[in-house]
Amino acid sequence: MAKLLTLFTLLPKAHQITLSLLVILTTFILMFPSEDAQASKQTRLVSQSADKSDIETNKRYAIPLAFRTPTAPSHNDRIADDESTDFISNDALASSDNSEDVSSGETPDDEAFSQHLAMLQTSTSDIDGMINDLDQQVATQKAKIKQQAANDDYSVEYYEVAKGDTLGGLFSRAGLSAKDVYDITQLPLAKKNLLKIMPGEEIAISKNAQGELQELTYRMDKVSTLIISQHNEQYKETVNTKEVVNRTSFISANIKSNFWNAAADAGLSGNHIMELANIFGWDVDFALDIRKGDHFSLLFEQEYADGQFLRNGNILAAEFINQGERYTAVRYTDGEYYSENGSSMRKAFLRSPVDFKYVSSNFNPRRLHPVTGQIKAHRGVDYVAAIGTPIKAAGKGKVVEAGYNQFNGNYVFIKHNETYTTKYLHLTKRKVNRGETVKQGQIIGTLGKTGRVTGAHLHYEFIVNGVHRNPRTIDLPKSMPIDRREKNKFAALSKQLMTKLKSNQQQQLASN
């Protein structure tokens, strides 16, 4: 009995409930027979009492029983039953002095009842078989739980990519096979990212207790993580991307010495300093026009994920005051910058085609040549920067000359239209060829010191109708303003951003 109870507790809950209901049902049937059976019993007792003299002791009698399905009788049916229904016939009573067996007729209801009782009876051998089956199920379940626990017993190791490392070498250090490398690098994102891992980057590898790879994670950037998981010997890849939130920040500063230092001291990144210079570079020469007391303010985006700073975003609006002249810029949905009234900040030509450190020689019709020592017109501007600095096309046009000579070194000439031509001399390398069409800002070469020069610089010439003009001071033609269909939408955005910029300026002024 104790063994049965122990096995019962090991059964799944659903089996315990089913078995309990079966026991209760069997007990109920055996303890509480149907109403017809009770009535038959009472009738038999009455009949026996009435004919007491006819029954002899030490004799066995056969009593045929008839069961009927209980129904809800009507009132008339109940009266009829009380008056005439007799479940036991006196004529059916028979006795036998010598017979051991007594036969009795069985009705269909008797047979069904007997079958039902037989179904409820379980032999000892059947119980033993059930116990053995339960033992086997319990053992199997324990084995599954043990295996699952082993699979869940992960170990995580971090592997830093060393100089000269390959993905195969890194996987080998992690105890993984060449097949793992092959299978994983067949996945598109894994192939794109893992085959280009750089020294110092890190890969996390999770393995189960059997040493099988379960998961590999690689941080692609500050926001996205590549996750490669293995299930049923198949690899799949997913990307976990953090939600990026943009916040608007404000910076304002007065220039005391130079623009770069003032911007850096105010907290601007190098990229934002260059972007601000490019935005206003059409109107302000940041190498030569900046004065003490000039002022700038800007609103810009900063990206955050999980409350952590990620990177700086776009400049949304800015103001620059140079020598008392006020310039404004608003970024629109097309990615271009316009003045607050919708005029394009971009001109048809770049003011300077290179990010330079300083001007070594200005436009001068009567310059003393540093090499020959003779008075000769310097018909362009010399911009000094590091060798290899990209040179950009000042405007869109067609390359009419691209070559080399002993005076100009490597050079490129671009004709923009019938009025304007620009020239670029002393390049280290040319990136375009004669006959090519170029866009404004396209890289056409790199700065160098080829030809007759004393140091690395770009000699840049700006020609209008065949006459050399000073590229630093000439009034450059403007690009197209904001599209008329976008004018109202832009005006609303411009008002919102410039109001916010002014509000921040006032708050900063009040706090100083």
C-alpha positions as CSV (number, residue, x, y, z in Angstrom):
1,M,0.0,0.0,0.0
2,A,2.8,2.4,0.8
3,K,4.5,1.7,-2.5
4,L,1.2,2.5,-4.3
5,L,0.9,5.8,-2.5
6,T,4.5,6.7,-3.4
7,L,3.9,5.9,-7.0
8,F,0.7,7.9,-6.9
9,T,2.6,11.0,-5.8
10,L,5.1,10.6,-8.6
11,L,2.3,10.6,-11.2
12,P,1.7,13.8,-13.2
13,K,-1.0,16.0,-11.7
14,A,-3.5,15.2,-14.6
15,H,-3.1,11.5,-14.0
16,Q,-3.6,11.9,-10.2
17,I,-6.9,13.7,-10.8
18,T,-8.2,11.1,-13.3
19,L,-7.3,8.2,-11.0
20,S,-8.9,9.9,-8.0
21,L,-12.2,10.5,-9.9
22,L,-12.3,6.9,-11.0
23,V,-12.0,5.6,-7.4
24,I,-14.7,8.0,-6.2
25,L,-17.0,6.9,-9.0
26,T,-16.5,3.2,-8.3
27,T,-17.2,3.8,-4.6
28,F,-20.3,5.7,-5.3
29,I,-21.7,3.0,-7.6
30,L,-21.1,0.2,-5.1
31,M,-22.4,2.1,-2.1
32,F,-25.5,3.7,-3.7
33,P,-27.4,1.4,-6.1
34,S,-30.1,2.8,-8.3
35,E,-33.6,3.6,-7.1
36,D,-35.0,0.6,-9.1
37,A,-32.6,-1.7,-7.3
38,Q,-33.7,-0.3,-3.9
39,A,-37.4,-0.7,-4.9
40,S,-36.8,-4.3,-6.0
41,K,-35.1,-5.1,-2.7
42,Q,-38.1,-3.6,-0.8
43,T,-40.6,-5.5,-2.9
44,R,-38.7,-8.8,-2.3
45,L,-38.7,-8.3,1.4
46,V,-42.4,-7.6,1.4
47,S,-43.1,-10.7,-0.7
48,Q,-40.9,-12.8,1.6
49,S,-42.8,-11.5,4.7
50,A,-46.1,-12.2,3.1
51,D,-45.2,-15.8,2.1
52,K,-43.0,-16.6,5.0
53,S,-44.6,-20.0,5.4
54,D,-43.6,-21.0,1.8
55,I,-39.9,-20.5,2.3
56,E,-37.8,-23.2,3.8
57,T,-34.5,-23.0,5.5
58,N,-31.4,-24.6,4.2
59,K,-32.4,-24.1,0.6
60,R,-31.0,-21.8,-2.1
61,Y,-33.4,-19.7,-4.2
62,A,-32.9,-18.0,-7.6
63,I,-34.2,-14.5,-7.7
64,P,-34.3,-13.0,-11.2
65,L,-33.7,-9.2,-11.1
66,A,-34.9,-6.8,-13.7
67,F,-33.3,-3.3,-13.9
68,R,-34.8,-0.5,-15.9
69,T,-33.4,2.9,-16.7
70,P,-34.7,5.6,-14.3
71,T,-36.9,8.2,-15.8
72,A,-38.9,11.1,-14.5
73,P,-42.4,9.6,-14.4
74,S,-45.6,11.5,-14.7
75,H,-48.1,11.7,-11.9
76,N,-50.3,8.9,-13.5
77,D,-47.2,6.7,-14.0
78,R,-46.4,7.0,-10.4
79,I,-49.9,5.9,-9.4
80,A,-49.8,2.9,-11.8
81,D,-46.5,1.9,-10.4
82,D,-47.8,1.9,-6.8
83,E,-50.7,-0.3,-7.7
84,S,-49.5,-2.8,-10.2
85,T,-45.8,-2.9,-10.6
86,D,-44.2,-6.1,-9.2
87,F,-40.6,-6.8,-9.7
88,I,-40.6,-10.3,-8.3
89,S,-43.0,-13.1,-9.5
90,N,-44.0,-15.8,-7.1
91,D,-44.1,-18.2,-10.0
92,A,-40.5,-17.5,-10.7
93,L,-39.4,-18.7,-7.3
94,A,-37.8,-22.1,-7.5
95,S,-35.9,-24.2,-5.1
96,S,-33.4,-27.0,-5.4
97,D,-32.4,-29.3,-2.6
98,N,-29.2,-30.7,-4.2
99,S,-28.0,-28.3,-6.8
100,E,-24.9,-26.3,-6.1
101,D,-25.5,-23.9,-9.0
102,V,-28.5,-21.8,-9.5
103,S,-29.2,-20.5,-12.9
104,S,-31.0,-17.3,-13.5
105,G,-32.0,-15.4,-16.5
106,E,-30.0,-12.2,-17.3
107,T,-31.4,-9.2,-19.0
108,P,-29.3,-6.7,-21.2
109,D,-29.2,-4.4,-18.2
110,D,-27.7,-7.2,-16.1
111,E,-25.0,-7.8,-18.7
112,A,-24.1,-4.1,-18.9
113,F,-23.8,-3.8,-15.2
114,S,-21.6,-6.9,-15.0
115,Q,-19.4,-5.5,-17.7
116,H,-19.1,-2.2,-15.9
117,L,-18.1,-4.0,-12.7
118,A,-15.5,-6.1,-14.6
119,M,-14.0,-2.9,-16.0
120,L,-13.5,-1.6,-12.5
121,Q,-11.8,-4.8,-11.3
122,T,-8.0,-4.8,-11.8
123,S,-5.9,-7.9,-11.2
124,T,-2.8,-7.9,-9.2
125,S,-0.7,-8.6,-12.3
126,D,-2.2,-5.6,-14.0
127,I,-1.3,-3.3,-11.1
128,D,2.3,-4.6,-11.2
129,G,2.4,-3.8,-14.9
130,M,1.1,-0.3,-14.2
131,I,3.7,0.2,-11.5
132,N,6.5,-0.9,-13.9
133,D,5.3,1.5,-16.5
134,L,5.2,4.3,-14.0
135,D,8.7,3.5,-12.9
136,Q,9.9,3.7,-16.5
137,Q,8.1,7.0,-17.0
138,V,9.6,8.5,-13.9
139,A,13.1,7.3,-14.9
140,T,12.7,8.8,-18.4
141,Q,11.5,12.1,-16.9
142,K,14.4,12.3,-14.6
143,A,16.8,11.7,-17.5
144,K,15.2,14.5,-19.4
145,I,15.4,16.9,-16.5
146,K,19.1,15.9,-16.0
147,Q,19.8,16.5,-19.7
148,Q,18.0,19.9,-19.7
149,A,20.0,20.9,-16.6
150,A,23.2,20.0,-18.4
151,N,22.2,22.0,-21.5
152,D,21.3,25.0,-19.3
153,D,24.7,24.9,-17.7
154,Y,26.2,27.5,-20.0
155,S,29.7,28.8,-19.8
156,V,30.5,32.2,-21.4
157,E,34.0,33.1,-22.6
158,Y,35.1,36.5,-24.1
159,Y,37.7,36.5,-26.8
160,E,39.5,39.7,-27.8
161,V,40.7,39.9,-31.4
162,A,44.4,40.1,-31.5
163,K,46.5,41.6,-34.3
164,G,46.9,39.2,-37.1
165,D,43.9,37.1,-35.9
166,T,41.6,35.3,-38.2
167,L,38.1,34.1,-37.4
168,G,39.3,30.6,-37.8
169,G,42.1,31.2,-35.4
170,L,39.8,32.8,-32.8
171,F,37.3,30.0,-33.1
172,S,40.1,27.5,-32.7
173,R,41.2,29.2,-29.4
174,A,37.6,28.9,-28.3
175,G,37.6,25.2,-28.9
176,L,35.2,25.3,-31.9
177,S,35.6,23.4,-35.2
178,A,36.3,24.5,-38.8
179,K,32.7,23.4,-39.6
180,D,31.4,25.9,-37.0
181,V,33.3,28.7,-38.8
182,Y,32.0,27.6,-42.2
183,D,28.3,27.2,-41.0
184,I,28.4,30.6,-39.2
185,T,30.0,32.5,-42.1
186,Q,27.3,31.3,-44.4
187,L,24.9,33.6,-42.6
188,P,24.6,37.0,-44.4
189,L,25.2,39.3,-41.4
190,A,27.8,37.1,-39.9
191,K,29.7,37.0,-43.2
192,K,29.5,40.8,-43.5
193,N,30.6,41.6,-40.0
194,L,32.7,38.7,-38.5
195,L,35.0,38.4,-41.5
196,K,36.0,42.1,-40.9
197,I,36.6,42.0,-37.2
198,M,39.3,44.4,-36.1
199,P,42.0,44.0,-33.4
200,G,40.7,45.0,-30.0
201,E,37.1,44.0,-30.8
202,E,35.5,41.2,-28.7
203,I,33.4,38.2,-29.3
204,A,31.4,36.3,-26.6
205,I,30.9,32.6,-27.0
206,S,28.5,30.5,-24.9
207,K,28.9,26.7,-24.7
208,N,26.9,24.1,-22.9
209,A,28.4,21.4,-20.6
210,Q,29.2,19.2,-23.6
211,G,31.3,22.0,-25.1
212,E,28.8,22.7,-27.9
213,L,28.4,26.2,-29.2
214,Q,25.0,27.6,-28.0
215,E,25.4,31.3,-28.7
216,L,27.8,33.8,-30.2
217,T,27.4,37.6,-29.7
218,Y,29.3,40.4,-31.5
219,R,28.7,44.1,-30.8
220,M,28.6,45.7,-34.3
221,D,28.3,49.2,-32.9
222,K,27.0,51.0,-29.8
223,V,23.4,50.2,-30.7
224,S,23.3,46.9,-32.6
225,T,24.5,43.4,-31.4
226,L,24.7,40.4,-33.7
227,I,23.5,37.2,-32.0
228,I,24.1,33.8,-33.6
229,S,22.4,30.9,-31.8
230,Q,22.4,27.2,-32.5
231,H,19.4,24.9,-32.2
232,N,19.1,21.3,-33.5
233,E,22.5,21.8,-35.2
234,Q,21.2,24.7,-37.2
235,Y,22.5,28.3,-36.8
236,K,20.4,31.4,-37.0
237,E,21.2,35.0,-36.6
238,T,19.3,37.9,-35.1
239,V,20.2,41.6,-34.4
240,N,19.4,43.1,-31.0
241,T,19.0,46.9,-31.5
242,K,18.7,49.3,-28.7
243,E,16.1,52.1,-28.9
244,V,17.8,55.3,-29.8
245,V,16.5,58.6,-28.4
246,N,17.4,62.0,-29.8
247,R,17.8,64.9,-27.5
248,T,18.4,68.5,-28.5
249,S,21.4,70.2,-27.0
250,F,22.5,73.9,-27.0
251,I,26.0,75.4,-27.2
252,S,27.0,79.1,-27.4
253,A,30.4,80.8,-27.2
254,N,32.3,84.0,-27.8
255,I,35.5,83.8,-29.8
256,K,38.5,85.2,-28.0
257,S,41.3,84.0,-30.2
258,N,40.2,81.6,-33.0
259,F,37.1,79.7,-33.9
260,W,38.4,76.2,-33.4
261,N,39.6,76.8,-29.8
262,A,36.4,78.6,-28.8
263,A,34.2,75.8,-30.2
264,A,36.3,73.1,-28.6
265,D,36.3,74.9,-25.2
266,A,32.5,75.2,-25.4
267,G,32.2,71.4,-25.8
268,L,31.7,70.9,-29.6
269,S,33.2,67.8,-31.1
270,G,35.7,68.0,-34.0
271,N,33.1,66.8,-36.4
272,H,30.6,69.5,-35.3
273,I,33.2,72.2,-35.5
274,M,34.0,71.3,-39.2
275,E,30.2,71.0,-40.0
276,L,29.5,74.4,-38.5
277,A,32.4,75.8,-40.6
278,N,31.1,74.2,-43.7
279,I,27.5,75.5,-43.1
280,F,28.7,79.1,-42.8
281,G,31.8,78.7,-45.0
282,W,29.9,80.0,-48.0
283,D,29.8,83.5,-46.3
284,V,32.6,83.4,-43.7
285,D,36.2,82.7,-44.3
286,F,37.1,80.9,-41.1
287,A,40.8,81.2,-41.8
288,L,41.0,84.9,-42.4
289,D,37.7,86.6,-41.5
290,I,37.3,85.6,-37.8
291,R,37.7,88.4,-35.3
292,K,37.8,88.6,-31.5
293,G,34.2,89.1,-30.2
294,D,32.6,87.0,-33.0
295,H,29.8,84.8,-31.6
296,F,28.1,81.6,-32.5
297,S,25.2,79.5,-31.1
298,L,23.7,76.2,-32.3
299,L,21.1,73.6,-31.5
300,F,22.1,70.0,-32.3
301,E,21.0,66.5,-31.8
302,Q,22.6,64.0,-29.4
303,E,21.7,60.3,-29.5
304,Y,21.2,58.2,-26.4
305,A,20.4,54.5,-25.8
306,D,19.5,53.1,-22.3
307,G,20.4,56.6,-20.9
308,Q,24.0,56.4,-22.3
309,F,25.4,58.9,-24.7
310,L,26.1,57.4,-28.1
311,R,27.1,60.2,-30.5
312,N,26.3,63.6,-31.8
313,G,23.7,64.1,-34.4
314,N,22.9,66.8,-36.9
315,I,23.1,70.5,-36.3
316,L,19.4,71.7,-36.4
317,A,19.8,75.4,-36.3
318,A,22.7,77.9,-35.9
319,E,23.6,81.5,-35.7
320,F,27.0,83.1,-36.5
321,I,27.9,86.7,-36.0
322,N,31.0,87.7,-37.8
323,Q,32.3,91.3,-37.6
324,G,28.8,92.4,-36.7
325,E,27.2,90.6,-39.6
326,R,24.5,88.0,-38.6
327,Y,24.1,84.7,-40.4
328,T,21.6,82.0,-39.7
329,A,21.1,78.5,-40.8
330,V,18.2,75.9,-40.4
331,R,18.4,72.3,-41.5
332,Y,15.4,71.1,-43.5
333,T,14.1,67.7,-44.2
334,D,16.1,67.4,-47.4
335,G,19.3,67.6,-45.4
336,E,20.2,71.0,-46.8
337,Y,20.7,74.2,-44.8
338,Y,18.9,77.4,-45.5
339,S,18.8,80.8,-44.0
340,E,15.9,81.4,-41.6
341,N,14.0,83.1,-44.5
342,G,14.5,80.1,-46.9
343,S,17.5,81.3,-48.9
344,S,20.0,78.5,-49.7
345,M,23.2,78.6,-47.6
346,R,24.9,76.7,-50.4
347,K,26.5,78.8,-53.2
348,A,27.1,77.6,-56.7
349,F,30.8,77.3,-55.7
350,L,32.7,76.4,-52.5
351,R,34.5,79.3,-51.0
352,S,37.6,77.1,-50.5
353,P,37.9,73.6,-52.0
354,V,40.0,72.1,-49.2
355,D,40.0,71.9,-45.4
356,F,43.1,74.0,-44.9
357,K,45.2,75.1,-41.9
358,Y,46.1,78.5,-43.1
359,V,46.7,80.6,-46.3
360,S,50.4,80.9,-47.1
361,S,50.0,83.2,-50.1
362,N,47.0,85.4,-51.0
363,F,45.8,86.6,-54.3
364,N,48.2,89.4,-55.3
365,P,48.7,90.9,-58.8
366,R,52.3,92.1,-57.7
367,R,53.8,89.3,-55.6
368,L,57.5,88.6,-55.2
369,H,57.9,85.0,-56.3
370,P,59.5,82.9,-53.5
371,V,61.5,80.8,-56.0
372,T,62.5,83.1,-58.8
373,G,62.6,86.3,-56.7
374,Q,60.9,88.2,-59.5
375,I,57.7,90.3,-59.3
376,K,55.0,88.2,-60.8
377,A,51.2,88.2,-60.3
378,H,49.9,85.5,-57.9
379,R,46.6,84.8,-59.5
380,G,45.3,82.4,-56.9
381,V,45.3,81.5,-53.3
382,D,47.7,79.0,-51.7
383,Y,46.0,76.8,-49.0
384,V,48.3,74.9,-46.7
385,A,47.3,71.5,-45.3
386,A,48.8,68.0,-44.8
387,I,49.9,66.0,-47.8
388,G,47.1,63.8,-48.9
389,T,44.3,66.1,-47.8
390,P,41.3,65.6,-50.2
391,I,40.7,68.3,-52.8
392,K,37.0,68.9,-53.7
393,A,35.5,70.3,-56.9
394,A,34.3,73.9,-56.1
395,G,31.2,73.4,-58.3
396,K,29.7,71.0,-60.7
397,G,31.2,71.0,-64.2
398,K,33.4,69.1,-66.7
399,V,37.1,68.3,-66.4
400,V,38.8,70.1,-69.4
401,E,42.4,69.4,-68.4
402,A,44.0,66.8,-66.1
403,G,47.8,66.2,-66.4
404,Y,51.3,67.1,-65.2
405,N,54.0,69.6,-66.0
406,Q,57.1,70.8,-64.3
407,F,55.6,74.1,-63.1
408,N,52.0,73.0,-62.0
409,G,52.9,69.5,-61.0
410,N,49.7,67.4,-61.1
411,Y,46.8,69.6,-62.0
412,V,43.1,69.6,-62.8
413,F,41.1,72.3,-64.6
414,I,37.2,72.3,-64.4
415,K,34.9,74.4,-66.7
416,H,31.6,75.0,-64.9
417,N,29.8,76.9,-67.6
418,E,30.6,79.6,-70.1
419,T,31.4,82.1,-67.3
420,Y,33.3,80.2,-64.6
421,T,36.5,78.0,-64.6
422,T,38.5,76.8,-61.6
423,K,42.1,75.4,-61.5
424,Y,43.8,73.1,-58.9
425,L,47.6,72.8,-58.9
426,H,50.4,70.8,-57.2
427,L,48.3,67.7,-56.4
428,T,49.9,64.5,-55.1
429,K,47.3,62.4,-57.0
430,R,44.6,63.1,-59.5
431,K,41.3,61.3,-59.0
432,V,39.6,62.4,-62.2
433,N,40.4,62.4,-65.9
434,R,39.8,64.7,-68.8
435,G,36.3,64.7,-70.1
436,E,34.7,63.5,-66.8
437,T,31.7,65.4,-65.3
438,V,32.0,66.2,-61.6
439,K,29.6,67.3,-58.9
440,Q,30.2,70.0,-56.3
441,G,32.2,68.6,-53.4
442,Q,33.4,65.5,-55.3
443,I,37.0,64.5,-54.5
444,I,39.2,65.3,-57.6
445,G,42.6,64.7,-56.1
446,T,44.8,65.1,-53.0
447,L,47.0,67.9,-51.8
448,G,50.7,67.7,-52.4
449,K,53.9,69.5,-53.4
450,T,54.5,68.5,-57.0
451,G,55.9,71.0,-59.5
452,R,57.8,74.2,-58.7
453,V,56.9,74.8,-55.0
454,T,58.6,75.3,-51.7
455,G,56.2,73.3,-49.6
456,A,52.9,71.3,-49.7
457,H,49.9,73.4,-50.6
458,L,47.0,73.7,-53.0
459,H,47.2,76.6,-55.5
460,Y,43.6,77.4,-56.3
461,E,42.5,79.8,-59.1
462,F,39.0,81.2,-59.8
463,I,38.4,82.6,-63.4
464,V,35.4,84.7,-64.4
465,N,35.0,85.3,-68.2
466,G,38.7,84.7,-68.7
467,V,39.8,87.0,-65.9
468,H,41.4,85.7,-62.6
469,R,39.5,86.8,-59.5
470,N,40.2,86.5,-55.8
471,P,38.3,83.4,-54.8
472,R,38.2,84.6,-51.2
473,T,36.4,87.9,-51.8
474,I,34.4,87.4,-55.0
475,D,30.6,87.4,-54.6
476,L,29.6,83.8,-55.4
477,P,26.3,83.1,-57.1
478,K,23.8,81.4,-54.9
479,S,22.0,78.1,-55.4
480,M,18.3,77.8,-55.6
481,P,16.2,78.8,-52.5
482,I,13.7,76.5,-50.8
483,D,11.1,75.0,-53.1
484,R,7.9,77.2,-53.2
485,R,5.8,74.1,-52.4
486,E,7.8,73.6,-49.2
487,K,7.9,77.3,-48.2
488,N,5.1,77.3,-45.6
489,K,6.3,74.1,-44.0
490,F,9.8,75.4,-43.9
491,A,8.7,78.7,-42.4
492,A,7.0,76.9,-39.5
493,L,10.0,74.8,-38.8
494,S,12.4,77.7,-39.1
495,K,10.3,79.8,-36.6
496,Q,10.1,76.9,-34.1
497,L,13.9,76.3,-34.2
498,M,15.0,79.9,-34.2
499,T,12.6,80.7,-31.3
500,K,14.1,77.8,-29.3
501,L,17.7,79.0,-30.2
502,K,16.9,82.5,-29.0
503,S,15.2,81.2,-25.8
504,N,18.4,79.2,-24.9
505,Q,20.5,82.3,-25.6
506,Q,18.5,84.3,-23.2
507,Q,18.6,81.6,-20.5
508,Q,22.4,81.4,-20.8
509,L,22.7,85.2,-20.7
510,A,20.6,85.4,-17.6
511,S,22.7,82.7,-15.9
512,N,26.0,84.5,-16.6
